[in-house]
């Protein structure tokens, strides 16, 4: 259900009808509501699920990609997907809601170390500059994703690709 909800959120935003999520998941609407009584519950569950998927992907990509730089690039693409999925969370949970702060802390605690590990591996292999900070990079990627949902001509993934290419060590 969470993967289905994430896919629907990416395509239609967090205000997408629950019936669309249920149809994509192959379950009834009642099943969604039994597991997630409110839309906020569903969005939070998707958010946490996506954070975990993104966190777990880092080591897997590092082990399976031909280079650490390639692993970093693929992970950043997953991170962009995550950012698109979580769009609208702030509309459901106000920034002064304690749950929002806890989710943000969870996000940082899980993803910054993964990004840092990928950066260290790529720098250690001599593929990128060594002075890149994980949180700064993630903020930069996040800022490049702002507005992508409201302008179909804006390709955040393309701009993020430029950013990642710019990490390469000068020769």
N, C-alpha and C positions, 0 to 999 in steps of 0.2 A: 504493500500500500504506500509506503513512504517513497519508493522509487517512482511509482505512478504519480503521486502528488507532486514530487519534485519536477517531473517531466511536464505536468500540466501547468505548474507555476512558471516554469521557464517559458512555455508557449503562450500562456494567457494571463500571467500575473497571479498574485496571491488571492485575488478576489474571484478567481474562477469558480464556477458552480461546483459544489460537492458531487453532484451527479456526474460531472465530467471526470472527476478523480475516481469515483467508484467504477465507472465504465472502463477507464484505462486499467484499473486494478483487477477488473473482472469480479467485483463484489457488489453487493447491494449498498445503497446509501446508508441504510441502518447499520451495516457493519462498520462503516467509517465513523459514524456517530457513536457507536459503542466503544470504539477504541479512542476516539478523540471527540469529546463532548462539545468542544468549541473550536472555531476556526483557529483561534490563537493556539490551542493545544496541538492542532495538526501542524501549524506553521512551525512551532517550536520543535516538535518531533522531527520534521523534515530538516530543519536547520541543524539540529544535533546530529542527525543521520548523515547529512552532507559533510559536516565538519569531520566526522569519523572517517568517512570514505576518503576525503581529501588527505587526512592525516595518514591513513593506512597506505595510500597510494605512493607516498614519497619513497619509502624504502623499497617497495616493489619495483617502482620505475628505476631507481638507482641500480637495482640488481639486474634488470632486464633490458635497459636501454644500452646502446653501443657506447655512449659516453655520459659522464655526469652532466655536461651541458645539455645534451639531448633530454636527459631525465628532468632537468630543471625546466626546460621549455615545455615538456609535456605536463609537468606538475602545474606550472603556471596556467596552462590552458584549462586544467581541471579547476584551478582556483577561480579563473574567470567564470566558468560555468557555475561554480558555487555562488559567486557574487551575484550573478544574474538570478539564480534561484532564490536567494535571500532578499532580493529587492521587494520592498513592501513590508518587511518585518516591522520597521519603525512605525508604519501606519497602524499596525495591529497592537504593538506594545509601545507605549509612550516611553521616551527616553528616561523619564523619571520613575518608571516602573522598576521595582527591584529585580524582576525577572529579566528585564532587558540588560541591566548591568551584569548580571550573572552570566547571561549568554555571551556577552562581549568578552568577559574574562575567560570563559570556556574556549571561545574562538581563539583568543591570543595564546592561551596556555597550550592548546593542541597544535595550532598551525605554525606559529612563529618558529618553534624548534625544528619542525620538519623543513621549512623553507631554509632555515639556517644551516641545517645539515647538508641539504642539496647545494647551497652556495659554497660551503666549505669544501665539499667534494669536487665541485667544478673548479674552484680556485686552486685546490691542491693538485689538480690535474693540469694546471696552467692554462685552462680554457677561458677563464674570466678574471677580471681584476679582483684583487683580494680585499678591497675596502668596501664591499657592498654589505649593508646591514639588512637583515631579513625583514624587520618591521618597516624600514624605509621602503624597501622594494614592494612589500605587500600594500603599503599605503599608496604608493605610486600606481600600482596596478589597479587598486580600488578607485583611485581618482580618475583613471582613464576609463573606467566602466560607468562613471556617472553620466547619465543622460542617454546612454545607449538604448534604453527602453522606449524613449519618447521620440527618437528620430531614426527611422529605418535606414537612412543614408549613413548613419554613424556606425563605423565598424570598430568597436573597442578592441576586438581580438587582433585586428591589424595593427593598431597603435601599440598594443601591449607587445606584439611581435617586434616592433621597432625598439621598444624599451629593452627587451631581452637581448636583442642583437647588439645593442649599445653596451652591454655588460662585457662583451668580448675584450680580451686584453689587446692593447695596441701592439702591433708587430713591429 
